[in-house]
């Protein structure tokens, strides 16, 4: 079984949390028993999370040697110019080494659900949206990549993993997909 889930902002990609005070987890969304996340999505990121009861499928989706593309929409602080986008496309050097080249382009602001809490708006600082596809999965990689090129991420939404897309799922909703 493979499930596409739209992970809301502020939810852990696990079913329990032992930290005081406990944070929101996947347990509150009525997911079928015995499914587990195939990969992770940061607490402060939103969007597509795949869950499965098939260990081999989870491995194919997450093992770096398979290099499955993960596509994100990132609202960034600043105005992405050609140099910043080219740097992302060529790969940037992070503190844990260089990244693989990414697909990167500026996009119009997507139609998304409101985030709770909302992204801080500042009249004097422009923001923009970029679409970024990466084939790695380092800790907070997209946020670190955009910061490296001078575009700190304000909001991050994963919209696709390999050929699986979030489509019309609202935060907290899920559906079974064909694997």
Secondary structure as GFF3:
##gff-version 3
##sequence-region A 1 179
A	DSSP	beta_strand	2	7	.	.	.	ID=ss1
A	DSSP	three_ten_helix	26	29	.	.	.	ID=ss2
A	DSSP	beta_strand	36	37	.	.	.	ID=ss3
A	DSSP	beta_strand	46	52	.	.	.	ID=ss4
A	DSSP	alpha_helix	55	62	.	.	.	ID=ss5
A	DSSP	three_ten_helix	64	66	.	.	.	ID=ss6
A	DSSP	beta_strand	70	77	.	.	.	ID=ss7
A	DSSP	alpha_helix	82	90	.	.	.	ID=ss8
A	DSSP	beta_strand	93	94	.	.	.	ID=ss9
A	DSSP	beta_strand	97	98	.	.	.	ID=ss10
A	DSSP	beta_strand	103	107	.	.	.	ID=ss11
A	DSSP	beta_strand	127	134	.	.	.	ID=ss12
A	DSSP	alpha_helix	141	148	.	.	.	ID=ss13
A	DSSP	beta_strand	153	161	.	.	.	ID=ss14
A	DSSP	beta_strand	164	165	.	.	.	ID=ss15
A	DSSP	beta_strand	174	177	.	.	.	ID=ss16
###
